């Protein structure tokens, strides 16, 4: 039993299987080649100083791994490399000058550098090597004193960062990895999962996780979508939509459109042309601002604008309509309702003609019905 537990413990040393595509691996390796080459060549043109400056310091190699291999990591962002390396170099030079024992100086330099990086939100693992280099770099590094912070550390960090930004832009990758916009307080939680939920779970972990909260939120939402697609892959929008749709034309009057909404108990009217192609949608909210409150007020408004005809739907409808194909999987509706804040989505056929309409209630009913069938089958 103990032998089996020991074997499992040793097996845990192995990393998780790498799922990165070969093209991405080659792109990362080529980026590191270009980045280090650019930094080294640029350093050759730095004016010669009384004290020679190292052409390349070793921690730049570790920084290149992060910047080109895992550019989405919070540890690889611009402030992480610049801030982390500056903090570590200042701490390292200070410890080297004030502490005679190199072992103690190294330990304190790395420890204080980590604390400083956490305080300034610029954790960058290669910066630990920067702190050690400042202590153990030998006479050439020690002779630079605090100039070591600017040359070579700050200068080489900036050159490597410029190379990374340019390379990722040329190869079509997003860097710096900007935060995704979180849902506003007025928008519904996307997929039922909010950034606050993710942050609360991360806080309960009690340790640093090398992933941006926004990226983790987006990943979990995509996992939810995949789970929906797997569970409800047999249902399409045509299976759950309401095929009999109350519609309006662009020439329909606003009062008549309001009467249609009230008579049929719906909240939106798709607007179609003579060929039943969708050209817009009008909701109660769109019509509320144009509807007169009384016949006397209606007459006053019409005379005020010099016309005796009521306003038409074409003037208040929204021509930008979010639609979905009738043959689309039902799972595609979940993010449309959850993150976009829509309550009704018109369904169109392959030719763009209106085939039906879907509401949140239709989706909830279908989910409940499918779950009930699955429970009965168990």
Secondary structure, DSSP 8 states (H G I E B T S, - for coil): -HHHHHHHHHHTTS-------HHHHHHHHHHHHHHHHHHHHHHHTS---SS---S--THHHHHHHHHHH-TTSGGGSHHHHHHHHHHHHHHHHHHHHH-S-HHHHHHHHHHHHHHHHHHHT---THHHHHHHHHHHS-HHHHHHTTHHIIIIIIHHHHHHHHHHHHHHHHTT---S--------TTS--GGG--HHHHHHHHHHH-S--SS-HHHHHHHHHHHHHHHHHHHTTT-BHHHHSB-S--EE-TT-BHHHHHHHHHHHT-SEEEEE-TT-BEEEEEEHHHHHTTS-SSHHHHHHHHHHTT-SS--BGGGT-BS---EEETTSBTHHHHHHHHHH--SEEEEE-TTSBEEEEEEHHHHHHHHHHHHHHHHHH-
